[in-house]
Amino acid sequence: MANIAAARPHSETGPPDRSILQVVHGKALAMKAQHIQFLLAAIFIGLGGWCLISPHSVERLTLRPEYQHLSETSALLLGCFGAQAVLGGLVIALSTFSPRTFLIFGLVGSLPFFVFNWYFVFSARMFTDWMLIDFAGNVGILTCGLVGYVLRKRELRAGQGV
């Protein structure tokens, strides 16, 4: 298989140090670790922003009625949670991640929350199925962490580090 790839013209195989490519208007653009980092930040800013801007809608959609308070206190707590997530997203977007940062963030930033989601959605039954949006966000965090780790390692090996 390597011989087949080596026999192809350069334009078919793409740049040798790039493995994840996007084609936009006939131009190959390499996916960079920073793109993954911005996607990771968007998860936090998007979901956190929703909690910050509309906390009662988050409470109505994600908590079963018997656990909803819909009070000013619950809005304050969800808003604080959202503000922290937005702040975290901004720090992610404005920082320079090493491969280790991507890996640790992907694993530590998602795996404990899979346990949280499983317990409170399926065992304690406090959350509605809408909480699976959070599960999808955690899958995104894990994926971004692992893909970012691989891309950032390749960039550093190729001398493209910041």
C-alpha positions as CSV (number, residue, x, y, z in Angstrom):
1,M,0.0,0.0,0.0
2,A,2.9,2.4,0.8
3,N,4.3,1.7,-2.7
4,I,1.0,2.7,-4.3
5,A,0.9,6.0,-2.3
6,A,4.5,6.7,-3.1
7,A,3.8,6.2,-6.8
8,R,1.0,8.7,-6.9
9,P,1.7,12.3,-7.9
10,H,2.3,14.8,-5.1
11,S,-1.1,16.5,-5.8
12,E,-3.0,13.3,-5.1
13,T,-1.3,12.4,-1.8
14,G,-1.1,15.9,-0.5
15,P,1.8,17.4,1.5
16,P,3.9,14.6,3.1
17,D,3.6,16.0,6.6
18,R,-0.2,16.4,6.6
19,S,-2.6,13.6,7.1
20,I,-6.0,15.3,7.7
21,L,-7.0,17.4,4.7
22,Q,-10.0,19.4,3.7
23,V,-10.6,20.4,0.2
24,V,-12.2,23.9,-0.3
25,H,-12.7,25.2,-3.8
26,G,-10.0,22.9,-5.2
27,K,-7.4,23.9,-2.6
28,A,-6.2,21.5,0.0
29,L,-6.1,23.1,3.5
30,A,-4.4,21.2,6.3
31,M,-6.4,20.7,9.5
32,K,-4.3,22.1,12.3
33,A,-4.3,21.5,16.0
34,Q,-5.4,25.1,16.5
35,H,-8.6,24.4,14.4
36,I,-9.3,21.5,16.8
37,Q,-8.6,23.8,19.8
38,F,-11.1,26.4,18.5
39,L,-13.7,23.6,18.0
40,L,-13.0,22.6,21.6
41,A,-13.5,26.2,22.8
42,A,-16.7,26.4,20.8
43,I,-18.2,23.5,22.7
44,F,-17.6,25.3,26.0
45,I,-18.6,28.7,24.8
46,G,-21.7,27.4,23.1
47,L,-23.1,25.2,25.9
48,G,-21.9,27.5,28.6
49,G,-23.3,30.5,26.8
50,W,-26.7,28.8,26.7
51,C,-26.6,28.3,30.5
52,L,-25.5,31.9,31.0
53,I,-28.1,33.5,28.7
54,S,-31.1,31.3,29.3
55,P,-30.7,29.3,32.5
56,H,-34.4,28.5,32.9
57,S,-34.6,27.0,29.5
58,V,-31.7,24.7,30.3
59,E,-33.4,23.8,33.6
60,R,-36.7,23.1,31.9
61,L,-35.2,21.0,29.1
62,T,-32.7,19.0,31.1
63,L,-34.2,18.4,34.5
64,R,-37.2,16.2,35.1
65,P,-40.2,18.3,36.4
66,E,-39.9,16.9,40.0
67,Y,-36.3,18.3,40.2
68,Q,-37.0,21.7,38.6
69,H,-37.0,24.8,40.9
70,L,-37.1,27.5,38.2
71,S,-36.2,30.0,40.9
72,E,-33.9,32.9,40.8
73,T,-31.4,30.8,42.8
74,S,-31.4,28.0,40.2
75,A,-31.0,30.6,37.5
76,L,-28.0,32.1,39.4
77,L,-26.4,28.7,39.8
78,L,-26.8,27.7,36.2
79,G,-25.7,31.1,35.1
80,C,-22.5,30.8,37.2
81,F,-21.9,27.4,35.7
82,G,-22.3,28.8,32.3
83,A,-20.0,31.8,33.0
84,Q,-17.3,29.4,34.1
85,A,-17.7,27.3,31.0
86,V,-17.5,30.4,28.8
87,L,-14.4,31.5,30.6
88,G,-12.9,28.1,30.2
89,G,-13.7,28.3,26.4
90,L,-12.0,31.6,26.1
91,V,-8.9,30.3,27.9
92,I,-8.9,27.3,25.6
93,A,-9.2,29.5,22.5
94,L,-6.5,31.9,23.6
95,S,-3.9,29.4,24.9
96,T,-1.3,27.4,23.1
97,F,-1.9,23.7,23.7
98,S,0.9,21.2,23.8
99,P,0.2,17.6,22.8
100,R,0.0,16.7,26.5
101,T,-2.5,19.5,27.1
102,F,-4.8,18.1,24.4
103,L,-4.5,14.5,25.7
104,I,-5.0,15.4,29.4
105,F,-7.8,17.8,28.6
106,G,-9.5,15.3,26.3
107,L,-9.4,12.5,28.8
108,V,-9.9,14.4,32.1
109,G,-12.3,16.8,30.6
110,S,-14.6,14.1,29.3
111,L,-14.3,10.7,31.0
112,P,-15.5,11.7,34.5
113,F,-18.5,13.4,32.8
114,F,-19.5,10.3,31.0
115,V,-19.9,8.7,34.4
116,F,-21.8,11.7,35.6
117,N,-24.1,11.6,32.6
118,W,-24.7,7.9,32.9
119,Y,-25.5,8.1,36.6
120,F,-27.8,11.1,36.6
121,V,-29.6,10.3,33.3
122,F,-30.0,6.5,33.5
123,S,-29.5,5.5,37.2
124,A,-30.8,8.4,39.4
125,R,-33.1,9.5,36.5
126,M,-32.9,13.2,37.4
127,F,-32.2,14.4,33.9
128,T,-34.3,14.2,30.8
129,D,-33.0,12.8,27.5
130,W,-32.1,16.3,26.5
131,M,-29.1,15.9,28.8
132,L,-27.7,13.8,26.0
133,I,-26.7,17.1,24.4
134,D,-24.1,17.3,27.3
135,F,-23.1,13.7,26.4
136,A,-22.5,14.8,22.8
137,G,-20.4,17.7,24.1
138,N,-18.3,15.3,26.1
139,V,-17.8,13.1,23.1
140,G,-16.7,16.2,21.2
141,I,-14.3,17.1,24.1
142,L,-12.8,13.6,24.0
143,T,-12.5,13.6,20.2
144,C,-10.9,17.0,20.1
145,G,-8.5,16.0,22.7
146,L,-7.3,12.9,20.9
147,V,-7.3,14.4,17.4
148,G,-5.6,17.6,18.7
149,Y,-2.9,15.4,20.5
150,V,-2.1,13.6,17.2
151,L,-2.1,16.8,15.1
152,R,0.0,18.9,17.6
153,K,2.6,16.1,17.9
154,R,2.9,16.0,14.1
155,E,3.2,19.8,13.9
156,L,6.0,19.8,16.4
157,R,7.8,17.0,14.7
158,A,7.5,18.9,11.4
159,G,8.9,22.1,13.0
160,Q,5.6,23.9,12.8
161,G,5.3,24.5,16.5
162,V,4.5,27.9,17.9
